[in-house]
Amino acid sequence: MLQTWIREGLAVSIAVLEQERIEGRLIWQDPEFLALERLGSTRPVLIARRHITLIRSID
C-alpha cells in the first residue's frame, strides 16, 4: 500500500512515538526508513519505521 501512495504522490500524516504528527508526501521507502517531503521544505525527512505508530492518507 505504501508503494502505491508513493507512486500516486498522496499526502500522508505519520504519527511518530512521543512526537507530533508529521505531514507531507512519501517519496521513498526501504526496510528501515521512509522519506517524507514536507510542504515548503526542499529536503526530505527520514523517519525510522520502528518509531512510527500510524500512517494515514490525507488526500
PDB file of N, H, CA, C and O in Angstrom:
ATOM      1  N   MET A   1       0.811  -1.185   0.000  1.00  0.00           N
ATOM      2  CA  MET A   1       0.000   0.000   0.000  1.00  0.00           C
ATOM      3  C   MET A   1       0.866   1.266   0.000  1.00  0.00           C
ATOM      4  O   MET A   1       0.571   2.214  -0.728  1.00  0.00           O
ATOM      5  N   LEU A   2       1.927   1.289   0.807  1.00  0.00           N
ATOM      6  H   LEU A   2       2.167   0.519   1.398  1.00  0.00           H
ATOM      7  CA  LEU A   2       2.786   2.480   0.841  1.00  0.00           C
ATOM      8  C   LEU A   2       3.373   2.783  -0.528  1.00  0.00           C
ATOM      9  O   LEU A   2       3.456   3.945  -0.928  1.00  0.00           O
ATOM     10  N   GLN A   3       3.783   1.740  -1.251  1.00  0.00           N
ATOM     11  H   GLN A   3       3.716   0.797  -0.926  1.00  0.00           H
ATOM     12  CA  GLN A   3       4.371   1.968  -2.568  1.00  0.00           C
ATOM     13  C   GLN A   3       3.352   2.608  -3.510  1.00  0.00           C
ATOM     14  O   GLN A   3       3.719   3.449  -4.331  1.00  0.00           O
ATOM     15  N   THR A   4       2.099   2.229  -3.404  1.00  0.00           N
ATOM     16  H   THR A   4       1.801   1.546  -2.737  1.00  0.00           H
ATOM     17  CA  THR A   4       1.042   2.843  -4.213  1.00  0.00           C
ATOM     18  C   THR A   4       0.902   4.315  -3.858  1.00  0.00           C
ATOM     19  O   THR A   4       0.770   5.158  -4.746  1.00  0.00           O
ATOM     20  N   TRP A   5       0.929   4.631  -2.571  1.00  0.00           N
ATOM     21  H   TRP A   5       1.036   3.946  -1.850  1.00  0.00           H
ATOM     22  CA  TRP A   5       0.829   6.029  -2.146  1.00  0.00           C
ATOM     23  C   TRP A   5       2.019   6.836  -2.651  1.00  0.00           C
ATOM     24  O   TRP A   5       1.866   8.000  -3.020  1.00  0.00           O
ATOM     25  N   ILE A   6       3.201   6.228  -2.672  1.00  0.00           N
ATOM     26  H   ILE A   6       3.325   5.282  -2.373  1.00  0.00           H
ATOM     27  CA  ILE A   6       4.385   6.917  -3.203  1.00  0.00           C
ATOM     28  C   ILE A   6       4.180   7.203  -4.690  1.00  0.00           C
ATOM     29  O   ILE A   6       4.403   8.327  -5.140  1.00  0.00           O
ATOM     30  N   ARG A   7       3.759   6.198  -5.451  1.00  0.00           N
ATOM     31  H   ARG A   7       3.578   5.285  -5.085  1.00  0.00           H
ATOM     32  CA  ARG A   7       3.540   6.374  -6.895  1.00  0.00           C
ATOM     33  C   ARG A   7       2.493   7.442  -7.186  1.00  0.00           C
ATOM     34  O   ARG A   7       2.641   8.228  -8.122  1.00  0.00           O
ATOM     35  N   GLU A   8       1.434   7.466  -6.380  1.00  0.00           N
ATOM     36  H   GLU A   8       1.314   6.827  -5.620  1.00  0.00           H
ATOM     37  CA  GLU A   8       0.342   8.414  -6.603  1.00  0.00           C
ATOM     38  C   GLU A   8       0.635   9.798  -6.033  1.00  0.00           C
ATOM     39  O   GLU A   8      -0.087  10.751  -6.328  1.00  0.00           O
ATOM     40  N   GLY A   9       1.682   9.919  -5.224  1.00  0.00           N
ATOM     41  H   GLY A   9       2.268   9.145  -4.984  1.00  0.00           H
ATOM     42  CA  GLY A   9       2.031  11.210  -4.636  1.00  0.00           C
ATOM     43  C   GLY A   9       1.037  11.695  -3.595  1.00  0.00           C
ATOM     44  O   GLY A   9       0.867  12.899  -3.406  1.00  0.00           O
ATOM     45  N   LEU A  10       0.378  10.759  -2.917  1.00  0.00           N
ATOM     46  H   LEU A  10       0.516   9.781  -3.070  1.00  0.00           H
ATOM     47  CA  LEU A  10      -0.615  11.133  -1.905  1.00  0.00           C
ATOM     48  C   LEU A  10       0.041  11.779  -0.688  1.00  0.00           C
ATOM     49  O   LEU A  10       1.139  11.401  -0.282  1.00  0.00           O
ATOM     50  N   ALA A  11      -0.643  12.744  -0.126  1.00  0.00           N
ATOM     51  H   ALA A  11      -1.536  13.051  -0.456  1.00  0.00           H
ATOM     52  CA  ALA A  11      -0.195  13.340   1.132  1.00  0.00           C
ATOM     53  C   ALA A  11      -0.564  12.389   2.265  1.00  0.00           C
ATOM     54  O   ALA A  11      -1.627  11.768   2.245  1.00  0.00           O
ATOM     55  N   VAL A  12       0.321  12.280   3.249  1.00  0.00           N
ATOM     56  H   VAL A  12       1.185  12.784   3.265  1.00  0.00           H
ATOM     57  CA  VAL A  12       0.090  11.397   4.384  1.00  0.00           C
ATOM     58  C   VAL A  12       0.365  12.123   5.692  1.00  0.00           C
ATOM     59  O   VAL A  12       1.046  13.148   5.728  1.00  0.00           O
ATOM     60  N   SER A  13      -0.174  11.575   6.742  1.00  0.00           N
ATOM     61  H   SER A  13      -0.727  10.742   6.712  1.00  0.00           H
ATOM     62  CA  SER A  13       0.107  12.018   8.098  1.00  0.00           C
ATOM     63  C   SER A  13       0.740  10.830   8.811  1.00  0.00           C
ATOM     64  O   SER A  13       0.180   9.734   8.814  1.00  0.00           O
ATOM     65  N   ILE A  14       1.908  11.046   9.415  1.00  0.00           N
ATOM     66  H   ILE A  14       2.363  11.936   9.412  1.00  0.00           H
ATOM     67  CA  ILE A  14       2.627   9.975  10.098  1.00  0.00           C
ATOM     68  C   ILE A  14       2.762  10.333  11.569  1.00  0.00           C
ATOM     69  O   ILE A  14       3.299  11.385  11.918  1.00  0.00           O
ATOM     70  N   ALA A  15       2.270   9.446  12.427  1.00  0.00           N
ATOM     71  H   ALA A  15       1.834   8.592  12.144  1.00  0.00           H
ATOM     72  CA  ALA A  15       2.421   9.622  13.871  1.00  0.00           C
ATOM     73  C   ALA A  15       3.700   8.908  14.296  1.00  0.00           C
ATOM     74  O   ALA A  15       3.916   7.737  13.980  1.00  0.00           O
ATOM     75  N   VAL A  16       4.538   9.640  15.017  1.00  0.00           N
ATOM     76  H   VAL A  16       4.363  10.591  15.273  1.00  0.00           H
ATOM     77  CA  VAL A  16       5.825   9.113  15.467  1.00  0.00           C
ATOM     78  C   VAL A  16       5.816   9.084  16.991  1.00  0.00           C
ATOM     79  O   VAL A  16       5.267   9.983  17.628  1.00  0.00           O
ATOM     80  N   LEU A  17       6.415   8.064  17.572  1.00  0.00           N
ATOM     81  H   LEU A  17       6.861   7.334  17.054  1.00  0.00           H
ATOM     82  CA  LEU A  17       6.458   7.922  19.032  1.00  0.00           C
ATOM     83  C   LEU A  17       6.845   9.223  19.718  1.00  0.00           C
ATOM     84  O   LEU A  17       7.870   9.825  19.398  1.00  0.00           O
ATOM     85  N   GLU A  18       6.012   9.653  20.666  1.00  0.00           N
ATOM     86  H   GLU A  18       5.180   9.164  20.926  1.00  0.00           H
ATOM     87  CA  GLU A  18       6.289  10.803  21.527  1.00  0.00           C
ATOM     88  C   GLU A  18       6.605  12.101  20.782  1.00  0.00           C
ATOM     89  O   GLU A  18       7.326  12.955  21.299  1.00  0.00           O
ATOM     90  N   GLN A  19       6.066  12.251  19.564  1.00  0.00           N
ATOM     91  H   GLN A  19       5.481  11.557  19.144  1.00  0.00           H
ATOM     92  CA  GLN A  19       6.237  13.483  18.797  1.00  0.00           C
ATOM     93  C   GLN A  19       4.912  13.838  18.132  1.00  0.00           C
ATOM     94  O   GLN A  19       3.980  13.036  18.086  1.00  0.00           O
ATOM     95  N   GLU A  20       4.858  15.065  17.620  1.00  0.00           N
ATOM     96  H   GLU A  20       5.616  15.717  17.658  1.00  0.00           H
ATOM     97  CA  GLU A  20       3.680  15.471  16.860  1.00  0.00           C
ATOM     98  C   GLU A  20       3.644  14.715  15.539  1.00  0.00           C
ATOM     99  O   GLU A  20       4.649  14.159  15.097  1.00  0.00           O
ATOM    100  N   ARG A  21       2.493  14.704  14.932  1.00  0.00           N
ATOM    101  H   ARG A  21       1.676  15.156  15.291  1.00  0.00           H
ATOM    102  CA  ARG A  21       2.376  14.076  13.614  1.00  0.00           C
ATOM    103  C   ARG A  21       3.153  14.875  12.580  1.00  0.00           C
ATOM    104  O   ARG A  21       3.277  16.097  12.672  1.00  0.00           O
ATOM    105  N   ILE A  22       3.665  14.161  11.608  1.00  0.00           N
ATOM    106  H   ILE A  22       3.564  13.169  11.534  1.00  0.00           H
ATOM    107  CA  ILE A  22       4.410  14.783  10.517  1.00  0.00           C
ATOM    108  C   ILE A  22       3.591  14.579   9.251  1.00  0.00           C
ATOM    109  O   ILE A  22       3.158  13.464   8.961  1.00  0.00           O
ATOM    110  N   GLU A  23       3.379  15.653   8.498  1.00  0.00           N
ATOM    111  H   GLU A  23       3.731  16.558   8.734  1.00  0.00           H
ATOM    112  CA  GLU A  23       2.591  15.555   7.271  1.00  0.00           C
ATOM    113  C   GLU A  23       3.447  15.900   6.066  1.00  0.00           C
ATOM    114  O   GLU A  23       4.354  16.729   6.144  1.00  0.00           O
ATOM    115  N   GLY A  24       3.149  15.256   4.961  1.00  0.00           N
ATOM    116  H   GLY A  24       2.413  14.582   4.897  1.00  0.00           H
ATOM    117  CA  GLY A  24       3.875  15.508   3.728  1.00  0.00           C
ATOM    118  C   GLY A  24       3.572  14.422   2.714  1.00  0.00           C
ATOM    119  O   GLY A  24       2.543  13.749   2.782  1.00  0.00           O
ATOM    120  N   ARG A  25       4.488  14.265   1.773  1.00  0.00           N
ATOM    121  H   ARG A  25       5.324  14.811   1.718  1.00  0.00           H
ATOM    122  CA  ARG A  25       4.318  13.300   0.686  1.00  0.00           C
ATOM    123  C   ARG A  25       5.439  12.275   0.765  1.00  0.00           C
ATOM    124  O   ARG A  25       6.614  12.641   0.770  1.00  0.00           O
ATOM    125  N   LEU A  26       5.086  10.989   0.826  1.00  0.00           N
ATOM    126  H   LEU A  26       4.132  10.692   0.821  1.00  0.00           H
ATOM    127  CA  LEU A  26       6.099   9.939   0.827  1.00  0.00           C
ATOM    128  C   LEU A  26       6.785   9.902  -0.530  1.00  0.00           C
ATOM    129  O   LEU A  26       6.125   9.913  -1.569  1.00  0.00           O
ATOM    130  N   ILE A  27       8.110   9.860  -0.517  1.00  0.00           N
ATOM    131  H   ILE A  27       8.646   9.851   0.327  1.00  0.00           H
ATOM    132  CA  ILE A  27       8.831   9.827  -1.791  1.00  0.00           C
ATOM    133  C   ILE A  27       9.718   8.600  -1.945  1.00  0.00           C
ATOM    134  O   ILE A  27      10.217   8.335  -3.038  1.00  0.00           O
ATOM    135  N   TRP A  28       9.924   7.844  -0.861  1.00  0.00           N
ATOM    136  H   TRP A  28       9.519   8.060   0.027  1.00  0.00           H
ATOM    137  CA  TRP A  28      10.845   6.714  -0.929  1.00  0.00           C
ATOM    138  C   TRP A  28      10.679   5.864   0.317  1.00  0.00           C
ATOM    139  O   TRP A  28      10.282   6.364   1.369  1.00  0.00           O
ATOM    140  N   GLN A  29      10.989   4.559   0.198  1.00  0.00           N
ATOM    141  H   GLN A  29      11.312   4.153  -0.657  1.00  0.00           H
ATOM    142  CA  GLN A  29      10.982   3.674   1.362  1.00  0.00           C
ATOM    143  C   GLN A  29      12.020   2.580   1.191  1.00  0.00           C
ATOM    144  O   GLN A  29      12.354   2.185   0.074  1.00  0.00           O
ATOM    145  N   ASP A  30      12.521   2.103   2.311  1.00  0.00           N
ATOM    146  H   ASP A  30      12.250   2.424   3.219  1.00  0.00           H
ATOM    147  CA  ASP A  30      13.349   0.908   2.331  1.00  0.00           C
ATOM    148  C   ASP A  30      12.944   0.124   3.578  1.00  0.00           C
ATOM    149  O   ASP A  30      12.037   0.558   4.287  1.00  0.00           O
ATOM    150  N   PRO A  31      13.572  -1.001   3.873  1.00  0.00           N
ATOM    151  CA  PRO A  31      13.132  -1.803   5.022  1.00  0.00           C
ATOM    152  C   PRO A  31      13.210  -1.095   6.377  1.00  0.00           C
ATOM    153  O   PRO A  31      12.516  -1.499   7.310  1.00  0.00           O
ATOM    154  N   GLU A  32      14.028  -0.058   6.511  1.00  0.00           N
ATOM    155  H   GLU A  32      14.592   0.271   5.753  1.00  0.00           H
ATOM    156  CA  GLU A  32      14.196   0.605   7.807  1.00  0.00           C
ATOM    157  C   GLU A  32      13.645   2.024   7.892  1.00  0.00           C
ATOM    158  O   GLU A  32      13.288   2.477   8.980  1.00  0.00           O
ATOM    159  N   PHE A  33      13.568   2.738   6.765  1.00  0.00           N
ATOM    160  H   PHE A  33      13.858   2.370   5.881  1.00  0.00           H
ATOM    161  CA  PHE A  33      13.196   4.155   6.791  1.00  0.00           C
ATOM    162  C   PHE A  33      12.166   4.500   5.723  1.00  0.00           C
ATOM    163  O   PHE A  33      12.039   3.820   4.704  1.00  0.00           O
ATOM    164  N   LEU A  34      11.430   5.590   5.991  1.00  0.00           N
ATOM    165  H   LEU A  34      11.533   6.142   6.818  1.00  0.00           H
ATOM    166  CA  LEU A  34      10.578   6.234   4.997  1.00  0.00           C
ATOM    167  C   LEU A  34      11.117   7.638   4.788  1.00  0.00           C
ATOM    168  O   LEU A  34      11.558   8.279   5.742  1.00  0.00           O
ATOM    169  N   ALA A  35      11.088   8.123   3.554  1.00  0.00           N
ATOM    170  H   ALA A  35      10.729   7.602   2.779  1.00  0.00           H
ATOM    171  CA  ALA A  35      11.469   9.507   3.267  1.00  0.00           C
ATOM    172  C   ALA A  35      10.194  10.288   2.994  1.00  0.00           C
ATOM    173  O   ALA A  35       9.371   9.904   2.162  1.00  0.00           O
ATOM    174  N   LEU A  36      10.050  11.397   3.716  1.00  0.00           N
ATOM    175  H   LEU A  36      10.718  11.710   4.391  1.00  0.00           H
ATOM    176  CA  LEU A  36       8.853  12.225   3.618  1.00  0.00           C
ATOM    177  C   LEU A  36       9.253  13.627   3.203  1.00  0.00           C
ATOM    178  O   LEU A  36      10.121  14.243   3.821  1.00  0.00           O
ATOM    179  N   GLU A  37       8.612  14.132   2.147  1.00  0.00           N
ATOM    180  H   GLU A  37       7.907  13.631   1.645  1.00  0.00           H
ATOM    181  CA  GLU A  37       8.835  15.503   1.692  1.00  0.00           C
ATOM    182  C   GLU A  37       7.760  16.370   2.330  1.00  0.00           C
ATOM    183  O   GLU A  37       6.577  16.243   2.012  1.00  0.00           O
ATOM    184  N   ARG A  38       8.177  17.253   3.232  1.00  0.00           N
ATOM    185  H   ARG A  38       9.138  17.357   3.490  1.00  0.00           H
ATOM    186  CA  ARG A  38       7.227  18.124   3.928  1.00  0.00           C
ATOM    187  C   ARG A  38       6.912  19.334   3.070  1.00  0.00           C
ATOM    188  O   ARG A  38       7.742  19.783   2.279  1.00  0.00           O
ATOM    189  N   LEU A  39       5.721  19.852   3.231  1.00  0.00           N
ATOM    190  H   LEU A  39       5.047  19.488   3.874  1.00  0.00           H
ATOM    191  CA  LEU A  39       5.314  21.032   2.477  1.00  0.00           C
ATOM    192  C   LEU A  39       6.234  22.199   2.804  1.00  0.00           C
ATOM    193  O   LEU A  39       6.498  22.468   3.976  1.00  0.00           O
ATOM    194  N   GLY A  40       6.720  22.888   1.795  1.00  0.00           N
ATOM    195  H   GLY A  40       6.506  22.670   0.843  1.00  0.00           H
ATOM    196  CA  GLY A  40       7.573  24.044   1.988  1.00  0.00           C
ATOM    197  C   GLY A  40       9.021  23.714   2.282  1.00  0.00           C
ATOM    198  O   GLY A  40       9.821  24.624   2.497  1.00  0.00           O
ATOM    199  N   SER A  41       9.383  22.448   2.298  1.00  0.00           N
ATOM    200  H   SER A  41       8.733  21.708   2.123  1.00  0.00           H
ATOM    201  CA  SER A  41      10.762  22.055   2.583  1.00  0.00           C
ATOM    202  C   SER A  41      11.427  21.555   1.305  1.00  0.00           C
ATOM    203  O   SER A  41      10.776  20.936   0.462  1.00  0.00           O
ATOM    204  N   THR A  42      12.713  21.822   1.163  1.00  0.00           N
ATOM    205  H   THR A  42      13.241  22.325   1.848  1.00  0.00           H
ATOM    206  CA  THR A  42      13.429  21.378  -0.030  1.00  0.00           C
ATOM    207  C   THR A  42      14.145  20.051   0.180  1.00  0.00           C
ATOM    208  O   THR A  42      14.602  19.432  -0.781  1.00  0.00           O
ATOM    209  N   ARG A  43      14.246  19.610   1.435  1.00  0.00           N
ATOM    210  H   ARG A  43      13.875  20.112   2.216  1.00  0.00           H
ATOM    211  CA  ARG A  43      14.921  18.343   1.728  1.00  0.00           C
ATOM    212  C   ARG A  43      13.967  17.392   2.442  1.00  0.00           C
ATOM    213  O   ARG A  43      13.170  17.814   3.280  1.00  0.00           O
ATOM    214  N   PRO A  44      14.051  16.107   2.106  1.00  0.00           N
ATOM    215  CA  PRO A  44      13.161  15.146   2.770  1.00  0.00           C
ATOM    216  C   PRO A  44      13.593  14.860   4.210  1.00  0.00           C
ATOM    217  O   PRO A  44      14.736  15.097   4.599  1.00  0.00           O
ATOM    218  N   VAL A  45      12.654  14.351   4.971  1.00  0.00           N
ATOM    219  H   VAL A  45      11.725  14.158   4.655  1.00  0.00           H
ATOM    220  CA  VAL A  45      12.890  13.902   6.341  1.00  0.00           C
ATOM    221  C   VAL A  45      12.888  12.376   6.313  1.00  0.00           C
ATOM    222  O   VAL A  45      11.988  11.771   5.732  1.00  0.00           O
ATOM    223  N   LEU A  46      13.886  11.752   6.934  1.00  0.00           N
ATOM    224  H   LEU A  46      14.617  12.244   7.406  1.00  0.00           H
ATOM    225  CA  LEU A  46      13.905  10.296   7.051  1.00  0.00           C
ATOM    226  C   LEU A  46      13.301   9.903   8.391  1.00  0.00           C
ATOM    227  O   LEU A  46      13.674  10.437   9.436  1.00  0.00           O
ATOM    228  N   ILE A  47      12.374   8.971   8.348  1.00  0.00           N
ATOM    229  H   ILE A  47      12.072   8.536   7.499  1.00  0.00           H
ATOM    230  CA  ILE A  47      11.686   8.526   9.559  1.00  0.00           C
ATOM    231  C   ILE A  47      11.922   7.026   9.720  1.00  0.00           C
ATOM    232  O   ILE A  47      11.641   6.245   8.811  1.00  0.00           O
ATOM    233  N   ALA A  48      12.439   6.632  10.879  1.00  0.00           N
ATOM    234  H   ALA A  48      12.668   7.267  11.617  1.00  0.00           H
ATOM    235  CA  ALA A  48      12.674   5.212  11.154  1.00  0.00           C
ATOM    236  C   ALA A  48      11.336   4.495  11.334  1.00  0.00           C
ATOM    237  O   ALA A  48      10.491   4.928  12.118  1.00  0.00           O
ATOM    238  N   ARG A  49      11.156   3.414  10.613  1.00  0.00           N
ATOM    239  H   ARG A  49      11.843   3.062   9.976  1.00  0.00           H
ATOM    240  CA  ARG A  49       9.901   2.658  10.692  1.00  0.00           C
ATOM    241  C   ARG A  49       9.597   2.211  12.122  1.00  0.00           C
ATOM    242  O   ARG A  49       8.431   2.162  12.513  1.00  0.00           O
ATOM    243  N   ARG A  50      10.617   1.888  12.899  1.00  0.00           N
ATOM    244  H   ARG A  50      11.565   1.928  12.581  1.00  0.00           H
ATOM    245  CA  ARG A  50      10.393   1.376  14.261  1.00  0.00           C
ATOM    246  C   ARG A  50       9.787   2.426  15.193  1.00  0.00           C
ATOM    247  O   ARG A  50       9.304   2.084  16.273  1.00  0.00           O
ATOM    248  N   HIS A  51       9.805   3.713  14.786  1.00  0.00           N
ATOM    249  H   HIS A  51      10.197   3.991  13.909  1.00  0.00           H
ATOM    250  CA  HIS A  51       9.246   4.786  15.604  1.00  0.00           C
ATOM    251  C   HIS A  51       7.859   5.227  15.142  1.00  0.00           C
ATOM    252  O   HIS A  51       7.246   6.098  15.760  1.00  0.00           O
ATOM    253  N   ILE A  52       7.366   4.636  14.065  1.00  0.00           N
ATOM    254  H   ILE A  52       7.864   3.929  13.563  1.00  0.00           H
ATOM    255  CA  ILE A  52       6.070   5.028  13.506  1.00  0.00           C
ATOM    256  C   ILE A  52       4.948   4.251  14.187  1.00  0.00           C
ATOM    257  O   ILE A  52       5.014   3.030  14.327  1.00  0.00           O
ATOM    258  N   THR A  53       3.915   4.985  14.607  1.00  0.00           N
ATOM    259  H   THR A  53       3.862   5.977  14.493  1.00  0.00           H
ATOM    260  CA  THR A  53       2.760   4.325  15.226  1.00  0.00           C
ATOM    261  C   THR A  53       1.528   4.324  14.319  1.00  0.00           C
ATOM    262  O   THR A  53       0.637   3.492  14.488  1.00  0.00           O
ATOM    263  N   LEU A  54       1.471   5.255  13.352  1.00  0.00           N
ATOM    264  H   LEU A  54       2.195   5.931  13.214  1.00  0.00           H
ATOM    265  CA  LEU A  54       0.312   5.333  12.465  1.00  0.00           C
ATOM    266  C   LEU A  54       0.688   6.082  11.192  1.00  0.00           C
ATOM    267  O   LEU A  54       1.392   7.091  11.236  1.00  0.00           O
ATOM    268  N   ILE A  55       0.209   5.574  10.056  1.00  0.00           N
ATOM    269  H   ILE A  55      -0.362   4.755  10.021  1.00  0.00           H
ATOM    270  CA  ILE A  55       0.336   6.282   8.776  1.00  0.00           C
ATOM    271  C   ILE A  55      -1.054   6.303   8.158  1.00  0.00           C
ATOM    272  O   ILE A  55      -1.703   5.264   8.036  1.00  0.00           O
ATOM    273  N   ARG A  56      -1.514   7.504   7.764  1.00  0.00           N
ATOM    274  H   ARG A  56      -0.988   8.348   7.863  1.00  0.00           H
ATOM    275  CA  ARG A  56      -2.813   7.579   7.091  1.00  0.00           C
ATOM    276  C   ARG A  56      -2.732   8.585   5.958  1.00  0.00           C
ATOM    277  O   ARG A  56      -2.002   9.572   6.043  1.00  0.00           O
ATOM    278  N   SER A  57      -3.485   8.331   4.896  1.00  0.00           N
ATOM    279  H   SER A  57      -4.078   7.529   4.827  1.00  0.00           H
ATOM    280  CA  SER A  57      -3.527   9.284   3.789  1.00  0.00           C
ATOM    281  C   SER A  57      -4.428  10.447   4.184  1.00  0.00           C
ATOM    282  O   SER A  57      -5.390  10.276   4.932  1.00  0.00           O
ATOM    283  N   ILE A  58      -4.106  11.630   3.673  1.00  0.00           N
ATOM    284  H   ILE A  58      -3.325  11.769   3.065  1.00  0.00           H
ATOM    285  CA  ILE A  58      -4.933  12.800   3.986  1.00  0.00           C
ATOM    286  C   ILE A  58      -5.492  13.446   2.725  1.00  0.00           C
ATOM    287  O   ILE A  58      -6.053  14.540   2.786  1.00  0.00           O
ATOM    288  N   ASP A  59      -5.344  12.787   1.598  1.00  0.00           N
ATOM    289  H   ASP A  59      -4.888  11.899   1.549  1.00  0.00           H
ATOM    290  CA  ASP A  59      -5.938  13.281   0.346  1.00  0.00           C
ATOM    291  C   ASP A  59      -7.315  12.712   0.159  1.00  0.00           C
ATOM    292  O   ASP A  59      -7.976  13.010  -0.835  1.00  0.00           O
TER     293      ASP A  59
END
